[in-house]
């Protein structure tokens, strides 16, 4: 088996030899002679009860710790966890739908104006159609609202929540509404819910709301649908607080555009434009990062995928993060170094496990980390990395790690 591992290592070395010298996992310097980002695995999640499995994107708490949701937990229906910057993990709440609680949290957490955390589940609640929940920083969780589902209400909200300037929480759902094709909803902090719009009721309507929402300067909300639009490949939409929806952009999925924006959302940039990702399509076929003006004009910022770069990033997913200098950060589900999988029969190369990237304010692509060269590394990153109190990037993956259930990582820039 040792000879097989050595052979796999030589394959990785060969890939590095043909890769761009900017690939930090190959010893590159991140596209700059003065930068050498380093990836540190702070924690490997365990694939056992009551541990958490496949964590979602992180949010930074006021105490400097990181919070998120995951599968697993004491009842195997999901959990809320806390991570210190050093990698110490605490399970704050395990969901238990048998008590009326939610189950299967999928959209992560947001920090509310009151210092509590809010999120959604796709299952559980009074009607087993999911919930909106609140959790205090100490770990006390309560159901704010239980969705009723088809035909009058939302169901299966995997988008997470956005708290607007009016103090209410806004989100989308994949199912529910008269057409059972998803909704846009509003929930007050006291638990009063209103369906603002039901998808699929008119021609070219957005369908399947996986996207979180973001509020623009004019008080309207912008979001992304996985399907629908003029080509049925997803769309960007605008919706007023009163529920009037307008298509802003329909994805085409050809060489000029991306498509199928799964589990994503828009970032409102410091320049007033919106930024997002599409997992496939674009000039190179491997997805795009795009900029969208409030008027709906789309510009491709970065195109992923290339036959001439076998280890380059591809398949961007999730939202983006922006730092104070206007640099963007995100993840891809594909690309990166070949993964060495060690088994009792030896070792083999098993695809590629994703990357963590930066797009500088000048428009340059920097691969900060290639995930999954070995079993101990994380694979399948969940959501964008976020800036920690020390200026480093922190994030989680849903797979890989020493125990196969994901990792908590840190990238020093």
C-alpha positions as CSV (number, residue, x, y, z in Angstrom):
1,X,0.0,0.0,0.0
2,X,2.9,2.3,0.7
3,X,4.0,2.2,-2.9
4,X,0.5,3.0,-4.1
5,X,0.4,6.1,-1.8
6,X,3.8,7.2,-3.1
7,X,2.4,6.8,-6.7
8,X,-0.6,8.9,-5.8
9,X,1.6,11.5,-4.3
10,X,3.6,11.6,-7.6
11,X,0.4,12.2,-9.5
12,X,-0.5,15.2,-7.3
13,X,3.1,16.5,-7.8
14,X,2.6,16.1,-11.6
15,X,-0.6,18.1,-11.5
16,X,1.2,20.8,-9.5
17,X,3.9,20.9,-12.2
18,X,1.3,21.8,-14.9
19,X,-0.7,24.1,-12.7
20,X,-0.5,27.8,-12.4
21,X,2.1,28.8,-9.8
22,X,-0.6,30.7,-8.0
23,X,-2.2,27.5,-6.6
24,X,-1.3,27.7,-3.0
25,X,-1.8,24.0,-2.4
26,X,1.0,23.4,-4.9
27,X,3.3,25.9,-3.0
28,X,2.2,28.9,-5.0
29,X,1.9,32.4,-3.5
30,X,-1.8,33.3,-4.2
31,X,-1.1,35.3,-7.4
32,X,1.2,37.7,-5.6
33,X,4.8,37.5,-4.7
34,X,4.1,39.0,-1.2
35,X,1.2,36.6,-0.3
36,X,1.2,33.0,0.8
37,X,-2.2,32.0,2.1
38,X,-2.1,29.0,4.4
39,X,-5.0,26.6,5.2
40,X,-5.3,25.2,8.7
41,X,-7.7,22.4,9.7
42,X,-8.9,23.5,13.1
43,X,-11.5,20.7,13.7
44,X,-12.8,17.5,12.0
45,X,-16.4,16.9,12.7
46,X,-17.4,13.4,13.8
47,X,-19.9,11.2,11.9
48,X,-21.6,9.8,15.0
49,X,-24.4,10.7,17.4
50,X,-24.7,13.2,19.0
51,X,-22.1,14.9,16.9
52,X,-22.9,17.2,14.0
53,X,-22.6,16.2,10.3
54,X,-22.3,18.3,7.2
55,X,-22.2,21.8,8.7
56,X,-23.7,24.7,6.9
57,X,-22.3,28.2,6.4
58,X,-21.0,30.1,9.4
59,X,-22.0,33.4,11.0
60,X,-19.8,35.5,13.3
61,X,-21.3,36.2,16.7
62,X,-20.8,39.3,18.8
63,X,-18.6,37.3,21.1
64,X,-16.1,36.5,18.3
65,X,-17.2,32.9,18.0
66,X,-18.7,31.3,15.0
67,X,-22.2,29.8,14.8
68,X,-23.9,27.5,12.4
69,X,-26.4,24.7,11.8
70,X,-25.8,21.1,10.7
71,X,-27.3,17.7,10.3
72,X,-26.8,15.1,13.1
73,X,-27.3,16.1,16.7
74,X,-28.8,14.1,19.6
75,X,-31.9,13.2,17.7
76,X,-30.3,13.0,14.2
77,X,-32.6,15.8,13.0
78,X,-30.1,18.6,13.0
79,X,-28.3,20.9,15.5
80,X,-27.0,24.4,16.2
81,X,-23.3,24.6,17.1
82,X,-20.7,27.1,18.2
83,X,-17.0,27.1,17.3
84,X,-14.3,29.2,18.9
85,X,-11.6,30.6,16.6
86,X,-9.3,27.9,18.0
87,X,-11.6,25.1,17.0
88,X,-13.4,24.2,20.2
89,X,-16.9,22.9,19.3
90,X,-20.1,23.1,21.4
91,X,-23.5,21.7,20.4
92,X,-26.0,24.4,21.7
93,X,-29.2,22.8,20.5
94,X,-30.4,19.5,19.0
95,X,-33.6,19.7,17.0
96,X,-36.4,17.3,17.9
97,X,-39.5,17.5,15.7
98,X,-41.4,15.1,18.0
99,X,-41.8,18.0,20.4
100,X,-43.1,20.5,17.8
101,X,-39.6,21.7,17.2
102,X,-38.1,22.1,13.7
103,X,-35.9,19.6,11.9
104,X,-33.3,19.6,9.2
105,X,-31.9,23.1,9.3
106,X,-30.4,23.9,5.9
107,X,-30.0,27.7,5.5
108,X,-27.6,28.6,8.3
109,X,-28.1,31.3,10.9
110,X,-28.3,35.1,10.9
111,X,-27.5,37.4,13.8
112,X,-30.6,39.5,14.6
113,X,-30.6,43.0,15.8
114,X,-31.5,41.8,19.2
115,X,-28.4,39.7,19.6
116,X,-30.2,36.4,19.0
117,X,-29.7,34.0,16.1
118,X,-32.5,33.2,13.6
119,X,-32.9,30.5,11.0
120,X,-35.2,28.1,9.2
121,X,-35.8,24.4,9.0
122,X,-37.2,22.4,6.1
123,X,-39.1,19.9,8.3
124,X,-40.7,19.7,11.7
125,X,-43.0,22.2,13.3
126,X,-46.7,21.9,13.9
127,X,-47.4,20.9,10.3
128,X,-44.1,19.2,9.4
129,X,-43.5,21.9,6.8
130,X,-40.6,23.6,8.5
131,X,-40.2,26.4,11.0
132,X,-38.6,29.8,11.7
133,X,-36.7,29.6,14.9
134,X,-34.8,31.8,17.3
135,X,-31.8,30.9,19.5
136,X,-30.2,32.9,22.2
137,X,-26.4,33.0,22.4
138,X,-26.6,30.7,25.4
139,X,-28.4,28.1,23.4
140,X,-32.1,28.5,24.3
141,X,-34.1,27.7,21.1
142,X,-37.8,28.5,20.4
143,X,-40.0,28.2,17.4
144,X,-41.1,31.6,16.1
145,X,-43.4,30.3,13.4
146,X,-44.4,26.9,11.9
147,X,-45.1,26.9,8.2
148,X,-48.4,25.4,7.1
149,X,-47.4,24.5,3.5
150,X,-49.5,24.0,0.4
151,X,-51.7,25.6,-0.7
152,X,-51.9,28.7,1.5
153,X,-48.4,29.0,3.1
154,X,-44.7,28.4,2.6
155,X,-43.0,25.1,3.1
156,X,-39.4,23.8,3.1
157,X,-37.5,27.0,3.6
158,X,-33.8,26.3,3.0
159,X,-32.8,29.9,2.3
160,X,-32.1,31.2,5.7
161,X,-33.4,34.6,6.7
162,X,-32.6,38.3,6.1
163,X,-33.6,41.0,8.6
164,X,-34.6,44.1,6.9
165,X,-34.5,47.7,8.1
166,X,-38.1,47.4,9.2
167,X,-37.1,44.7,11.7
168,X,-38.9,41.9,10.0
169,X,-37.4,38.7,8.6
170,X,-37.6,37.8,4.9
171,X,-37.0,34.5,3.1
172,X,-37.9,32.2,0.4
173,X,-39.2,28.6,0.3
174,X,-38.8,25.8,-2.2
175,X,-42.4,24.6,-1.9
176,X,-45.7,26.0,-0.8
177,X,-48.2,28.4,-2.3
178,X,-51.1,27.6,-4.6
179,X,-48.7,26.2,-7.3
180,X,-46.5,24.5,-4.7
181,X,-43.5,26.0,-6.4
182,X,-42.2,28.1,-3.6
183,X,-42.9,31.5,-2.0
184,X,-41.4,34.7,-0.7
185,X,-42.5,35.3,2.9
186,X,-42.1,37.8,5.8
187,X,-42.1,36.9,9.5
188,X,-42.2,39.5,12.3
189,X,-40.1,39.0,15.4
190,X,-43.3,38.1,17.3
191,X,-44.1,35.4,14.8
192,X,-46.7,37.0,12.5
193,X,-46.1,35.6,9.0
194,X,-47.2,36.9,5.6
195,X,-46.7,35.2,2.2
196,X,-45.7,38.1,-0.1
197,X,-45.5,36.1,-3.3
198,X,-46.2,32.6,-4.6
199,X,-43.9,31.5,-7.4
200,X,-45.1,29.8,-10.6
201,X,-48.4,31.7,-11.1
202,X,-47.5,33.5,-14.3
203,X,-45.4,32.8,-17.5
204,X,-41.6,32.9,-16.9
205,X,-42.2,33.2,-13.2
206,X,-39.3,32.2,-10.8
207,X,-39.6,28.7,-9.4
208,X,-38.0,27.1,-6.3
209,X,-36.7,29.6,-3.9
210,X,-33.4,28.4,-2.5
211,X,-32.0,31.9,-2.3
212,X,-31.6,34.2,0.7
213,X,-32.8,37.7,0.1
214,X,-30.9,41.0,0.3
215,X,-32.4,44.5,0.7
216,X,-31.4,47.3,-1.7
217,X,-31.0,51.0,-1.0
218,X,-34.5,51.6,-2.4
219,X,-36.1,49.3,0.1
220,X,-36.8,46.5,-2.3
221,X,-35.5,42.9,-2.0
222,X,-33.5,40.9,-4.5
223,X,-33.2,37.1,-4.7
224,X,-32.4,34.3,-7.0
225,X,-34.5,31.3,-8.1
226,X,-33.1,27.9,-9.1
227,X,-35.6,27.4,-11.9
228,X,-38.0,29.6,-13.9
229,X,-37.3,32.7,-15.9
230,X,-37.4,33.0,-19.7
231,X,-35.2,29.9,-20.2
232,X,-36.3,28.0,-17.1
233,X,-32.7,28.1,-15.9
234,X,-33.2,30.4,-13.0
235,X,-33.7,34.1,-12.5
236,X,-32.9,37.1,-10.4
237,X,-36.0,38.9,-9.2
238,X,-36.9,42.0,-7.3
239,X,-39.8,42.2,-4.9
240,X,-41.3,45.1,-3.1
241,X,-42.2,45.0,0.6
242,X,-45.8,44.9,-0.6
243,X,-45.2,41.7,-2.7
244,X,-44.9,43.1,-6.2
245,X,-42.4,40.9,-8.1
246,X,-40.4,41.8,-11.2
247,X,-37.9,39.7,-13.1
248,X,-34.5,41.4,-13.2
249,X,-32.5,38.8,-15.2
250,X,-33.2,35.4,-16.7
251,X,-30.2,33.1,-16.8
252,X,-29.7,31.4,-20.2
253,X,-27.0,28.8,-19.3
254,X,-25.2,29.2,-22.7
255,X,-21.7,30.5,-23.2
256,X,-22.7,34.0,-22.5
257,X,-24.4,33.3,-19.1
258,X,-24.6,30.9,-16.2
259,X,-27.6,28.9,-14.9
260,X,-29.0,26.8,-12.1
261,X,-28.1,28.9,-9.1
262,X,-28.5,26.3,-6.4
263,X,-28.4,27.2,-2.7
264,X,-27.0,30.7,-3.4
265,X,-27.9,34.3,-2.8
266,X,-26.8,37.8,-3.8
267,X,-24.2,39.9,-2.1
268,X,-24.9,43.6,-2.2
269,X,-21.5,45.1,-3.0
270,X,-20.0,48.2,-1.6
271,X,-20.3,49.7,-5.1
272,X,-24.1,49.3,-5.0
273,X,-24.2,46.4,-7.4
274,X,-25.2,42.8,-6.7
275,X,-22.8,39.9,-7.0
276,X,-23.6,36.2,-7.3
277,X,-22.6,32.8,-8.7
278,X,-24.0,30.3,-11.1
279,X,-22.8,26.7,-11.0
280,X,-22.7,25.9,-14.7
281,X,-22.5,27.6,-18.0
282,X,-20.5,30.7,-19.0
283,X,-17.7,31.0,-21.5
284,X,-15.8,28.0,-20.1
285,X,-18.7,25.9,-19.0
286,X,-17.8,25.7,-15.4
287,X,-20.0,28.5,-14.0
288,X,-19.5,32.1,-13.4
289,X,-19.3,34.9,-10.8
290,X,-21.4,37.7,-12.1
291,X,-22.2,41.4,-11.3
292,X,-25.7,42.7,-11.7
293,X,-26.7,46.3,-11.6
294,X,-30.0,47.2,-9.9
295,X,-31.4,47.8,-13.4
296,X,-30.6,44.2,-14.5
297,X,-27.4,44.6,-16.6
298,X,-25.2,41.5,-16.1
299,X,-21.4,41.5,-16.3
300,X,-19.4,38.2,-16.0
301,X,-16.7,38.9,-13.5
302,X,-15.1,35.5,-13.6
303,X,-15.6,32.4,-15.7
304,X,-14.7,29.0,-14.3
305,X,-13.7,25.8,-16.0
306,X,-11.1,25.1,-18.8
307,X,-9.9,22.1,-20.7
308,X,-6.4,23.5,-20.5
309,X,-6.4,23.8,-16.7
310,X,-7.5,20.4,-15.2
311,X,-7.1,21.5,-11.6
312,X,-8.7,25.0,-11.9
313,X,-11.8,25.8,-9.9
314,X,-15.2,25.0,-11.3
315,X,-18.8,24.9,-10.1
316,X,-19.1,27.9,-7.8
317,X,-21.9,27.5,-5.2
318,X,-23.3,29.6,-2.3
319,X,-23.1,33.3,-1.8
320,X,-20.0,35.5,-1.8
321,X,-18.3,37.5,1.0
322,X,-16.7,40.9,0.5
323,X,-14.0,42.5,2.7
324,X,-13.3,46.1,3.4
325,X,-11.1,46.5,0.3
326,X,-13.7,45.2,-2.1
327,X,-12.2,41.7,-2.6
328,X,-14.7,38.9,-3.0
329,X,-14.4,35.4,-1.5
330,X,-16.3,32.2,-2.5
331,X,-16.1,28.5,-2.9
332,X,-16.4,26.0,-5.8
333,X,-17.6,22.4,-5.5
334,X,-15.3,21.1,-8.3
335,X,-11.8,21.7,-9.4
336,X,-8.7,21.7,-7.3
337,X,-6.2,18.9,-6.7
338,X,-7.0,15.2,-7.3
339,X,-8.1,13.7,-4.0
340,X,-6.0,10.8,-2.7
341,X,-8.3,8.2,-1.1
342,X,-6.6,5.6,1.1
343,X,-8.4,2.3,1.6
344,X,-7.5,-1.2,2.7
345,X,-6.8,-2.0,-1.0
346,X,-4.3,0.9,-1.4
347,X,-4.9,4.4,-2.6
348,X,-6.6,5.9,-5.6
349,X,-7.4,9.3,-7.1
350,X,-11.1,10.1,-6.6
351,X,-12.1,13.3,-8.4
352,X,-11.6,16.8,-7.1
353,X,-13.1,18.3,-4.0
354,X,-13.5,22.0,-4.6
355,X,-11.6,25.2,-3.9
356,X,-11.7,28.4,-1.9
357,X,-11.1,31.5,-4.1
358,X,-10.7,35.2,-4.0
359,X,-11.5,37.7,-6.7
360,X,-9.5,40.8,-6.0
361,X,-10.9,44.3,-6.4
362,X,-8.8,44.5,-9.6
363,X,-10.6,41.4,-11.0
364,X,-7.8,38.8,-10.5
365,X,-8.7,35.3,-9.5
366,X,-6.6,33.8,-6.6
367,X,-7.0,30.2,-5.5
368,X,-6.5,30.4,-1.8
369,X,-7.0,26.7,-1.1
370,X,-7.4,23.5,-3.0
371,X,-9.5,21.2,-0.9
372,X,-9.3,17.4,-0.5
373,X,-5.9,16.3,-1.7
374,X,-6.0,13.7,1.2
375,X,-8.7,12.2,3.3
376,X,-7.8,14.5,6.2
377,X,-8.7,17.6,4.2
378,X,-12.2,19.0,3.9
379,X,-14.3,18.5,0.8
380,X,-17.4,20.1,-0.6
381,X,-17.2,23.6,1.1
382,X,-20.4,24.9,2.6
383,X,-21.1,28.6,1.9
384,X,-18.4,31.3,1.6
385,X,-15.6,31.7,4.1
386,X,-16.2,34.7,6.4
387,X,-13.7,37.1,8.0
388,X,-12.8,36.4,11.6
389,X,-11.8,39.0,14.2
390,X,-8.1,38.4,13.4
391,X,-8.6,39.1,9.7
392,X,-8.3,35.4,8.6
393,X,-10.9,33.6,6.6
394,X,-13.0,30.9,8.4
395,X,-15.3,28.3,6.9
396,X,-16.6,24.8,7.0
397,X,-16.9,21.9,4.6
398,X,-19.7,19.3,4.5
399,X,-17.4,16.4,3.7
400,X,-13.9,15.1,4.2
401,X,-11.8,15.5,7.3
402,X,-10.4,12.8,9.5
403,X,-13.8,11.4,10.3
404,X,-15.6,12.1,7.0
405,X,-18.2,14.6,8.3
406,X,-16.5,17.9,7.3
407,X,-14.0,20.3,8.8
408,X,-13.7,23.7,10.3
409,X,-10.8,25.5,8.5
410,X,-8.9,28.8,8.7
411,X,-7.1,30.5,5.9
412,X,-4.5,33.1,6.8
413,X,-4.1,35.7,4.1
